[in-house]
Amino acid sequence: MCATQPSAPPTTAASPPRGRARTRPAPRPWPGRVLPFRSRLHRTGVRSFHRVESGLTGVSGPGVPGDNEAGVIGWGTSWRMQGYLLMAERTGDPAYARRLAELVDGVLAARDEVRGVADHRGVSGPVWSTAGKFTAATARIEDTDGNPALEVTVCPPRAVQAEVTVEPQGEGRFSLAVTGQGRAPFSVEGLALDPHDERRADRVVYAAHDQRTAVTARLVPAPDGAAGIREVRPGTYPVEPARVALAAQTGMITYPMAGLVRLARERPAAVPREVHARLEGCLDAVLRAVRAHEYQWTAVSGGRGCYRWLREEPVSFAGAELPTNEFLAVARTLVHLAVLTGDEEHAERAAAMARALRGDLRRVGGGRGAGETGGGGLAGDVAVWPYWPGFGRVYNGWSPTGSPEGDGSLYRPLYAPVTVPEDVTHALIDLDFLHLYHRTPGLPPVFTRDDLRAVAATFTGHVVERHGRAWRMRHDVGGAGRPGTDRQQAHVAAWIPLREHNPRLPVLVSAIHPSPPPAPYQGVDSYCGALLARWS
């Protein structure tokens, strides 16, 4: 346990003052410069944070789901936890840390080892596995004797909505079709269960593999003593999603937990006494959760590093490196662990992932955007970076070897290169890591102030565009992306920590940030409000 019994979240701790402004000094943000305690953006952020937190419903809040099956803790509750940490840092009010600790209690109770559930490997670990839309799903086809005969696996998106239908075609052969709402159909005919037949099912499916449908198959050997031609049992078979603990979600969840421990050490008064007494358990939980992904760590040339999925992991991109934002989700936790433990390995791994991001920051000679004058001028050197790491398999694509045993992935024999720029939603993590790493003392130097200026110029030069008299964000950092959605406009808060590197940032963030965010509220909306409050 990490806190006392849950209580109502603070509702007035950081409300704007009434009447004459208070004169007490602002708590010092750790680490960094003192910021003005009250500003227009700060007040906007405080109102947005509390509005969202009081308006969350269903699995999004105000409590914590009992499990992470649908990824709600990993991609919902974790954002809220980060929001409370930011509010605690900014105000020094212990009520925020108390509420964060209550959320941590619920999150720790949802770990696999506490719930008694195991992942696809049979491991029940100190992590939060997920299934459903994030993992591959498999249908297990039987023969006419009721024995397992063929496993058919489909990858996301919408893998859980797939159905596999088999129909006999005579002489021991059958057809196979994979359909599902929102999925491109896949079908093959004349298949056999005989491993010596030229039309053996797994090899035919392999040869017919299509990137859109992402269907693979594995032939299950006949039981010992079975004789004669095996025939498939006709029918429509549902799929079952695999259970996988995703490193990105582990990083998202442990980051605010480690941040709470760090806050308690560096600003003890911001954390209630009853929470202090339980924080060593929180730190141990973070360390164990991060270690659970040790098998996925990969060193890359040039002192870089990242996390990757193994070729046999039942996920959409088995054998490939995680997207940049996903391995940076773990890197943020490692930054805090480097400070808390003094362990050089944590610092070096965070630095390796920082080098991976910096290596992908491509400079271009200025974009048409807000510029220094806010009116369509050149923005100077602008940084552009991809969603997938440039050194990785997905960015460069791959082709089948002709045999599943020789492929880099069991679930995707081929994939065309994906070189799209990072989108403004996932950039929430990239930008937070960049700012966190650069301002944390004692880490190996990676980013320069010029790097941060170039990334800040990305906002005014590539991300921002004018629609009539209004400013809005594009979908991505590439400079030519499609217009961002209404929900993405709330994510403009991600750029505010870079305000000191671009004087136009606060004005444009204020012009773009919607108040209130679009309904229904999500955990990330809580975080974005807190970002404005923290760094304005």
Sequence and secondary structure as in RCSB ss.txt:
>XXXX:A:sequence
MCATQPSAPPTTAASPPRGRARTRPAPRPWPGRVLPFRSRLHRTGVRSFHRVESGLTGVSGPGVPGDNEAGVIGW
GTSWRMQGYLLMAERTGDPAYARRLAELVDGVLAARDEVRGVADHRGVSGPVWSTAGKFTAATARIEDTDGNPAL
EVTVCPPRAVQAEVTVEPQGEGRFSLAVTGQGRAPFSVEGLALDPHDERRADRVVYAAHDQRTAVTARLVPAPDG
AAGIREVRPGTYPVEPARVALAAQTGMITYPMAGLVRLARERPAAVPREVHARLEGCLDAVLRAVRAHEYQWTAV
SGGRGCYRWLREEPVSFAGAELPTNEFLAVARTLVHLAVLTGDEEHAERAAAMARALRGDLRRVGGGRGAGETGG
GGLAGDVAVWPYWPGFGRVYNGWSPTGSPEGDGSLYRPLYAPVTVPEDVTHALIDLDFLHLYHRTPGLPPVFTRD
DLRAVAATFTGHVVERHGRAWRMRHDVGGAGRPGTDRQQAHVAAWIPLREHNPRLPVLVSAIHPSPPPAPYQGVD
SYCGALLARWS
>XXXX:A:secstr
  SSS     SSTT    SS   S     SSS    S  HHHHHHHHHHHHHHHH  GGGSSS  S  TTSHIII
IIHHHHHHHHHHHHHH  HHHHHHHHHHHHHHHTTSHHHHT   TTS   SS  B GGGS EEEEEEBTTS EEE
EEEE SSSGGGEEEEEEEEETTEEEEEEEETTS  EEEEEEBS TTSTTBHHHHHHHT  TTT EEEEE    TT
  S   B  EEEE EE  B  HHHHHHHHHHHHHHHHHHHH GGGS HHHHTTHHHHHHHHHHHHHTTGGGEEEE
TTTEEEEB  TTSSSTTTTSB  HHHHHHHHHHHHHHHHHH  HHHHHHHHHHHHHHHHT EEES  BSSTTTTS
S B  SEEE BSS TTSHHHH B   SSGGGSS SS S B     B BTTTHHHHHHHHHHHHHSTTS     HH
HHHHHHHHIIIIIEEEETTEEEEBSBSSSS  B  HHHHGGGGGGGGGGGG TTHHHHHHHH  SS  SS  HHH
HHHHHHHHHH 
